[in-house]
Amino acid sequence: MIRKLKSGQYRLYSRKKDPKTNKRRNLGTFDSLAAAQKHEKEVQYFKRH
């Protein structure tokens, strides 16, 4: 899940909420939406290989 921050950057969050904190894990902050989308694909690939 990618959200745009007030600073203009994009942050990648985990899809599921952490049961302990009930918040989504921060998986990185990126300057462009394309960079965040690229990293999200890499994370999904890593989870399955």
MOVENNOR-V401065 format. One record per residue. N is the residue number from 1. OMEGA is omega as a letter, one per 40 degrees, with the letter a starting at -180 (none if undefined). D_FIRST is the distance of its C-alpha to the first C-alpha in whole Angstrom. Layout:
N:OMEGA:D_FIRST ; N:OMEGA:D_FIRST
This chain:
1:a:0 ; 2:i:4 ; 3:i:7 ; 4:a:10 ; 5:i:13 ; 6:a:16 ; 7:a:18 ; 8:i:16 ; 9:i:14 ; 10:a:10 ; 11:i:8 ; 12:i:6 ; 13:i:5 ; 14:a:6 ; 15:a:6 ; 16:i:9 ; 17:i:11 ; 18:a:14 ; 19:a:17 ; 20:a:19 ; 21:a:17 ; 22:i:15 ; 23:i:13 ; 24:a:9 ; 25:i:10 ; 26:a:10 ; 27:i:10 ; 28:i:11 ; 29:a:12 ; 30:a:13 ; 31:a:15 ; 32:i:14 ; 33:a:11 ; 34:i:13 ; 35:i:13 ; 36:i:9 ; 37:i:9 ; 38:a:12 ; 39:i:11 ; 40:i:8 ; 41:i:11 ; 42:i:13 ; 43:a:12 ; 44:i:12 ; 45:a:15 ; 46:a:16 ; 47:a:15 ; 48:a:18 ; 49:none:20
